[in-house]
């Protein structure tokens, strides 16, 4: 488990619930990021919740636009360098950050690593986790926890969250089934009603 520096994640560790970053808060974060590449990094992490290992493997060929959708092909390289089955994440292009992301990379060569600078030691990269923490203000795990938890809170099934995350089993998504402050209040009312 990563060291939490973000107050939202600290709240989860200490109180059992987390305040999430919904789209309006993300948009505010995006507007305050200084560099274009960091804005696109934040966009990709917010909408996909990928791990740093998946992030550095992303190439231009893994992103496509089909009508009003943007589609990400996420491939995770396993610890023994075996390529896992890819998964696909698709979003409506209605979000301005995704439009900007697409415009930024659409003419790049297919084999170009989108976040290539994170792969290279000494160019601000070599340690994606540290770069994300320093430049975006949150650990990479926050983005993963945020999007997967928001999916659950919006009514996604276990199977849907497993597919989105690329988890092989329920164990891979259980950390995201925790309570928000609102659902904690609702459960407390149900518990009181149950023991009457």
N, C-alpha and C positions, 0 to 999 in steps of 0.2 A: 504494500500500500504506500503511495507516495506521501511525502511530507506536505501537509496542507499549509499554505500561506494565504490563500484566498478566504476571506471571512465567510463566504457561502459554504465552502467545503469544511471549514472549521466548525461551523454550526451543525453540519451533518455529523461530524465525528463526536461533538460534545452533547448535542441535544437530540440526535436521531432524525432530524429533518433538515431539509436544505431549501434555501430560497433560490429559485432557478432564474436563469437568464433567458427570458422570453425574447421574441424578436425585437420589440421596441428597445429593450435594454442593449441588445446586441447592436442595433443600428446606432445607438448613442456611442457605444464603444468604438465602432467602426469609424465614426466621424472624428473621433479623437486620436486615431492612430496616424502617425506622421508619414510613414513611407508607403508607397503603393504596394510593394511586395508584401509588407506586413499586413496591409488591409486584406489582400487576397489570401494570405495564410490564415488570418482570423476567419474569413468567410468560409474557407474550405473546412476548417476545424469545427466551426459552429454548425454547419449544415451536415457534416458527415460523422463527426466524433471519431475519426480514425486514430489509430495509434501512431506514434512517431515512426515506427518501422514501416507501416503502410504508407505514411506520408512521403517518406523519402524515396519510395519505389514508384510513385505516381509519375507517369509520362503523359505527354500531350495526347497520345492515342487513346488514353484511358478516359478522356473527357469528350463528350459529343453533345451536340444540340440537335434535338429532333422535334421540330415544330415549336411548341411553347414549353418544352421540357429541356432540362440539362441533365445529362446522365453521366454518372461516375462509375467506372469499372475499378473496383478495389481488389488488388491482389496482395495477399500477405505471404511473405516468404517465411517459412517456418525456421525454427532454430537449426535444423539440419539441412538448410538451404533447399528444402523441397517446396515447390510452389503449391499453394493450396488452391482449391476451387475458387475462382473469383466470385465476388458478389457485386450486385448493381444497386446503386442508390440513385433515385430519380427525384428531381424537384421541379416545381413550376418555375418558369423563368420570370415570374412576376416580381421577384425581389430584386431591387436595383443592385445589390451587392453581387448577386449571381450574374446579372447582365454584365456588369463591369468585369467580373472574373472571366467570363467567356470572351469578351472583347479583348481582354489582355492577352489571352493565349491562343486564340483561334487560328492564327496564321503561323504558329510555331511548327517546326518539323515534328513528325510523329514520335521520334525516339528521344525527344528533348525531355529531361527531367524537370518537371514544373517547379519543384522546390529544391532544385539542384544545389543551391548554395548551402543548404543544411547538410549536404553530404560531404562538403569539402572543409577540412580542418583549416582554420586560419582566415576564413572569409566570412566569419560570423556563423559558421556551421561546425560540423563535426560532432556536435552535441545538440540534437534537435530539442530535447526536453529543456535544457538550460536556455536555449535561444527563445523558445516559446514562453517560458516563465519570465525572462528578462524583457522581451519586446511586447508581449501581449498581456502581461500582468497576472497570468493564471498558469497553473501546471497543465500539461497536455491532457491529463486525466480529467480535469474539470470539464473540458469540452465533451468528452466521451460520456461522462456521468450526466451532464446536463441534457444532451439530446436524447439519450436512451431513457432517462427518467421522464422527460417531457412526453415521449412517445407513450409510456405507460400511463401517465396522468391524463393523456388525451384519449385513452381507451384502447390502445394497441394490445393485441394478444401477446402471450409469451412467444409464440411462433413468429409473429411479425417482428418483434424486437430481436429475436435470435437471428432472423434473416438480415435485418438491417445491420446489426453489429458483426455478423459473420461468426456467431457463436455455434459451437458444435453441440452444446447441451444447455440445459436450464442453469447449470452452475455458472455459465458465462454471463447470464443476465440477472441473476438473483440480486446482485448489489444495487441494481437500479429499481427494484420493486419496493424501495423504502417509502417512507411517508413524507409528504409535504406537510407544512403546518396546517393547511386546510383539511387534508385527509386525516391527519392526526385528530383534529377536533371532531370530525364526523365519526371516526372510529370510537372515540371516547364516548360520544352520545349513544352509539349502538351498544357499546359494552354496558353502559349504565342501564339501558333498556333491557338488555339480555338477562341481567341478574335480578330483575324486579320480582 
